[in-house]
Amino acid sequence: MKIYVDLVLILNFLFDLLLLFGVGVILRRQTELKRLLFGAIMGSVTILSMFIEMSSFTLFWVKIIISVLMVLIAFGYHDLKYTLKNLFYLYTSSILLGGFLYFLNLQCSYQHEGLIFYFHGLSVNVIVLFLMSPIIIYAYVRQGLELKNHYSNYYNIDIYLKNGEVIPVTAFLDTGNHLEDPYQKRPIILLNQSLVKLDYQIHPFVLVPYDALNYHGLLKCIVPEKIFIQGVGFRDHFLVGLSNEKIQIDGVDCILNSRLVEREEL
C-alpha cells in the first residue's frame, strides 16, 4: 500500500485548521489567522508518529501534548480554565467531525479495508449510530443553546489610545455596568490594568468615584482616542477604567458598558 506523505500532511493540516477555526468561532476567541495556521502546523506533527516506533501509551501522551500546544499557539494562555475549555472544544469538534466523516464513509463506500466491517443485514455501527443519535443531538443542541446565551455577550474590540497604541481584547457586555464619570457623563469600560503600560505622561488619568456593594472608592481611568466594537462600530467619548483585579470571566479582559453598544456609530 502506498502512502503519499505530502497529501496526508496537507489533509491533516486542513482538518486541524478547520477544528481550530471552529473552536475560535464557538468560543469567540480573539486570535489571528497566522496563529491558527501555526497551531494547525503543530497538529500536523502527529503524522510523524506514523514513522516512529512507540508504544500506544507513549503515542497517547504525545498526541495530548501536541493538542495542548495547538490551543496554546492558536489562542494563547490566560489561565488554566481558559486553556482546558479550548482543549475540550477542540476534542469535541474533532469527535463530531471524525464521526461525521466515518458515517459518510460507512454509508457511501461499497468496499473498504481497515476499520469498517460489513455483516449480513445492518452493520453494528449503524445500529449504535441510530441508538446514540438522539442522545448526541440532544446534548449538542442543549450545549449549543447555553453557549449562544453566554457567548452572545462576547465582543472582540480594539481600544485606540492617545499615543497610537491599539489594544485588541475580548470584552464581555455587562448590562448592569452603568459606570460613568459624574462630570461629563462618559460611560466607563473596565480593562485589566496589566494590558496598559502606565506612563502618565502619555496616558493622563482621571479619578472617578464609584460605589459597589457598600464599598466606596476612586477608579483610575485613562482617556482613550476611540474604540472599535466588532459588529457594532466605532465609539468615542468614554473612559477606560483600570482594574487591579483580573476579570473573573472566561477569556475576558474587558467589561463593556451597555451605553457604548446602544449608541449610534461615529
N, C-alpha and C positions, 0 to 999 in steps of 0.2 A: 504494500500500500504506500502510495506516495503522499508526502505531506509537504505542502507549499508553505514554508515558514512565513514568507512575506505576506501572503494572503491571510494566514491565521493571525499574524500581528495586527494587520490593518483592521480585520473584523473585530478582534478583541478590543482594540483602541476605540473603535466607533461605538461598540456596546458600552464600554466604560464611560465614554464621554456622554452618551445618552443617559446613563444612570446618574452621573454626577449632575448633569443639567436638570434631570427630573427632581433630584433632591433639592437643588437650589430653588426650583420653581415652587415645590410643595412647601418648603420651609421659609421661602422668601429671603434667602441668604444674599447678603451684599458681597459680591465677588466679581472678578474679572474673567473674561473669556480665556486669557492666557493661563490663569490659574487652573481652570477646568481642563485645559489642554495638557498642562503639565501633570495634573492629577491622573488623567486618562493614560498618559505615557507611563506613569508609575504603575498603574494597574496592568499594563501590558507586560510588565516584567514577569508576571506569573507564568507566561508562556515558556520562559526559560526553564521552569521546573520540569517540562516535558523531556529535557535533555540532561537532567541531573538526577543521579540516583539518590533517593532519600526515602525514609520511611513515611508511612501515612501520617503518623503523629507529627513528624517534622514538617511535612508538607502543609498540614492543617495550620500550624503556628506561623509558617511563612506567609500563607495567604491572609491570616488575621493581621499580621504586622503590615503587610502591603496595603490592605484595605484601610487600616488606621492612617498610614502615610498618605493614602489617596485623599481622605477627607481633610487631613491637616493641610495638605498642599492646596486643595481646592477652596476650602472655606476658612482656613486659619484656625487659631486656637483662642478661645475666650475663657472657657472653663471646662471642667470635666463633663458636666451635664450637657453643655452645648455640643461637645465632640461626640459623646455617646449617642445623642439624638441624631446627629448627622450619620453616624455609623449605622444606627438602627434602620433609618430610612434607606440607606444605601443597600443594606441586606434585603429589606422588604421589597424594594423596587427590583432588585436582582432576582428574587424568588418569583415575583409576579411576571417579570419579563421572561425568565427561564421557563416557567410553567406554561406561559402562553406559546412560546416557540415550540416547546415539547408537544403541546396539544396539537398545534398545526402540523408538526411532523408526523404525529401519530395518525391524524385524520387524513392527511394528504399523500402519505408515502405508501406505495403499494408493496415495496420491499425495503427492508432495512436490516443492516447487520450492526450489532452492538447492544445498546441498552433496551431497545424496543423488541418485544417478542409478541407473536400473534398466536392466538388459540382458536379452537373451533368455537364459534359463537362470539360473544362480546369479550373484548380484552379486559383483563383485570384492571388495567389503567383507566379504561373508560368507566368501569363501574365505580371505582374510587372517585373519579372526577365528578360523576353525577351525584354521588353521596356528599362530597365535600363542597361542591359549588355553592349551594345555598348559604353554608356557614361562612365561606370565604367572601362571598358577595356582601353578606350582612355586615361582617366585621370591617370590610374595606369601606363600604358606604358610611357606616357609623363613624369610623375614624376620619373619613374624608369630611364629613359634616362638622365634626369637632375641630378639625384643622381649619376649615373655612371660617368658622365663627371666631376662632382665636387669631389666626394669621391675617384676617381681613383688615385688622387694625395695624398691621406692619407696613411701614413705608421705607423705601430707600431714599435718602435725602443727601443733598450736598450743601454744606454750610460754607458760605464765602465770607472770609474775614477781611478786615480793612487792609491788611498787608498783602492781599492777593492769594493767601493760602486757602486751599479748599479742603474741607474735612468731609469725606464720604462716610456715612454711618447708616445703620439700620435703626429706625425710630419706631416707637410704639405710640399710637394715638390714644391718649388718656382723656376720655370725655369729661373726667372730673377735674382736669387740670385747667383752672381758670386764673392762674397766676398772672398778674400784670403789675407794672410799676404804677404807683399811685399818682404820679405827676403827669406823664404823657400817655398813660393808659396803653402802653405797649405790651402785648402778650409775651410771656416768657416760656421758653422751652428749656428743659433740663438736659445737660450733657455731662458725661463723665469727665471730670477735670483732667484726668491723665491724658486725654486726647489733645489738650491745648498746652502749648508752651507759654507759660505765664511771663511774658515780657511786658510789663505795664507801660513801657514807653511806646510799644507797638500796639498793645491792646489796653486802652484805658478802660477802667471798670467803674461800675456804679453799684452801690449797695441798696438793695430793695428789702424793706421789712416784710415778713411773712408770718402767718400763724398756721400751725399744723398740730392737731391733737393736743391742744393746750400748751404747745411749745412755741415760743416766740423767738425770732432771730432775724439776722440780716443775711440775705442771699447775695453772694458776689456774682455780678453779671458783667459780661462784656457786650459791646455794641458791634454787631457784625454788619457786613455790607448787605447781604441778602441770603435767601435760602431757596433751593430748588427741591420741591417735593415731587417725586415721580408719580405721574398720573394726576397731579394737581396743578403744578406750575411754579413760577417764581413768586416769592413774597418778600416784602421788606418791612421796615418799621416794627422791629421786635427785638427782644433781648435774649441772650444765651446765658442761663444760669448754670454755674459750675458746681456740680455735685461732688463732694468729697467721698461719698459712699458709692460703691458700684451699684448700678441699677440692677435689681434682682428680677429681671425678666429675661427669658432665654434668648441669647443672641442680640440683645438690645443695648445700645449705648446712649440712647437719647429718648426723652419723653416729649412728644409733640403737644402743643396747645391746640385745642379744637378750633380756636378762632382763626388760626393760620390756614386750616383746611377749608373753613367755611367762607373766608374772604374771597373776593374776586381777584383774578390773576392780574399781575402788573401789566 
